[in-house]
Amino acid sequence: MNTMLRKSVLGIAGLAFTGGVFAGPVAAHADAGPVEGKPVAVAVQSDKLIPHGVQGAQSKITLNDEQTANAKAIIAATKKAGLPERAAVISIATSLQESKLENLGHLGDKNDHDSLGLFQQRPSSGWGTPEQITNPEYSTLAFEKGLKQVDGWQDMPLTEAAQTVQVSAYPDAYAQWEQQAADIVAHHWNS
């Protein structure tokens, strides 16, 4: 589907699809069984995790212990789903944009609708219950289930892959976190 047509379809769909178009309700774990076989140690270089090179100006934040633990939880869930490092890079960049890798609860008047957790997923859009989407493993597997349904996600620009799943009002914002996400994955993938 060409970009213009996809944007038109997503724009028309609006809130009806926000958050739940790919992941759907509670089915996030349906096909996320354990990975068969033994883990294989591999060398990971952050420059190899960005297939087209970094897009645009990059942002970077200093992570505290909680944010680092959340990044590690995203990486662990990605491995559990049997997905490659690139999926972890997209997931972490998405979480950096959505929550700065903080597992956010309801923020009162500052909340964007009923968005919660690392990925700012919405219970009202079918991502899961508040308890589920504030669980880092569940929310990552839900996001990545949506990602797997995007044809060619492995080779497309990060911001396009993330936006297709998230349907954000700021579709280009994910790109600014690509380098930091790649560095995080390169540092923690084998730990």
N, C-alpha and C positions, 0 to 999 in steps of 0.2 A: 504494500500500500504506500503510495507516495506520501511525503511529509505533509503537504498541504491538505490532502484528503484526510489523513489521520488526525491532524490538528482540528479540522472542521468537525469530524465525528466526535472527537473528545470534547470539543467546545459545546456541541449540541447536547451531548450526553450529560455534561455538567455534574451536578451533585449526585445524580442517580447512580453514577458509576464510581464516584470518588472513593478510593480506597478498596472497594470490593470487586472491581471488575475482573481482576485476575485471580486474586487469592480466594475470594469468596468466604462465606461464613464457616467458621469452625473447622473446615476441611483442610486447614493449613498443614496438619500433620499426617494426612491420609496416606501420602506416598513417601514420607520422609523416614523410612525405616533405617535400621543401622547399616552402616557401610560394611560390606563383606571384605574379608581379607585383613592383612596386617597393614598398619600405616607404613608408608614409605617416606624416609627422610629425603628431602630435596633441598637444594640451594635455591633461595628465592631472592631475586634482585628487583628492587622497586621499579627500575627503568623497564623491566620486562613485563610489568603488570599494567602498563599503559600502552596499548597497541598502536595508538595514533599520536602519541605524545600528549603532553599536558595542554589543555585548552584554556587560554586566557590567564588573567592574573590569578594567583593562588593565595589562599588564606591559610593561616596556621594558628592553632591555639596550643597552649601548654596543657597537657592532660594531667588531671589529678588521679589519685588511686582508683576512685570510682569509675571515672571515664576509661581508664586503662583496663579495668576489669570488664567493663561493658564491651570494649573493643575485642578483648580476648574471648568473651562469650559469643560475640558475632562470629569470630573465626572458628570457634569450636562448633557452633551450629552449622556453619558452612561446610566444615569437614563432615559432620554427621549427615548432611544432605548429599554428600558425595560430590560436591561442586568444587571447581578449581579456585585458585587464589583470586582470579579476576572477579568472581562473584563476591568474595569477601571485600575486595577493594570497592566495588559498587555499593555494597551494603554499608560499609563503614563511611564512605563519602556521603551517602544518603542520610545516615544517622548524624553525621557531623552537621549537615545542613539543617536537618529537622529539629535536633535537640542538643547539639554539641556533645553527643554521646552521653547524655544524661537521661536516665529513665524517669521521665516526667509524669507526674500524676496530674490531676485536674488543677489548673492554674487560676480558677475563678474567672474574674473579668478579663484576665490576660489570655485565657484559653481560646484556641481557634476551634470553635464548635465543641466537639467532645473528643478532640485529639489527645492521645495519651502515648506514653512510652518512648522508646528510642527512635521510632520511625514516625511518631505522631499519627498513628493509625486510629481510625474512628470505629467504635463499637456500632454506631448507627449505620455505618457503611458495610458492615459484614466482616470486619477483620477479626472479630472475636469479642469475648467479654472484656471488661476493664482488667480483670485479674489476668487473663490470658495475654493481652497485648502489652501489659507491663512486665511480662516475663520475657527476659532477653532472648532465650532460646526460641520460644514460641513466636515472638514478633519477627525474629530473623527468618525463621523457616517460612512464615507467612509471606514476608517480603520476597524471599527467594523463590517461593512457589510461583508467585506472580512473575518474577524475573525469567524463570525457566519457560514461561509461556510466550515470551517475546522472541520472535524469530530473529536469530542472528545477534542476540544480546552480547555474546562474547566479543564480537568484532565492532560493535557500534560505539560511538562516543559515549562516555559514561553518563553524561547529562541526559542523553536521549534514552538510554536504557532505564535510568532511574525515573525519569519523567513518565515513561510509558506505564510504569507500575504505580507511581505515586499520584499522578495527575495533579501536580502542584500549580498554584497560581504564579509561581516563579520558576518556570521550567529550566532556565539556564543557570540557576544558582548552585546546582550540584557540582558543576565543573570546578569551582574554586577549591574544592576539597580533595581533588584527585591525587595530587602529589602526597599530601599528608596521609591519606588513606593507603596509598601504595607503600609508603614508608612504614606505616604501622603493620601492615600485613607482612612485609619483608622481614620486619623485626620479630614478629610474634608467631608466624606460621609454624615454625618448627619447635616452639617452646612448649 
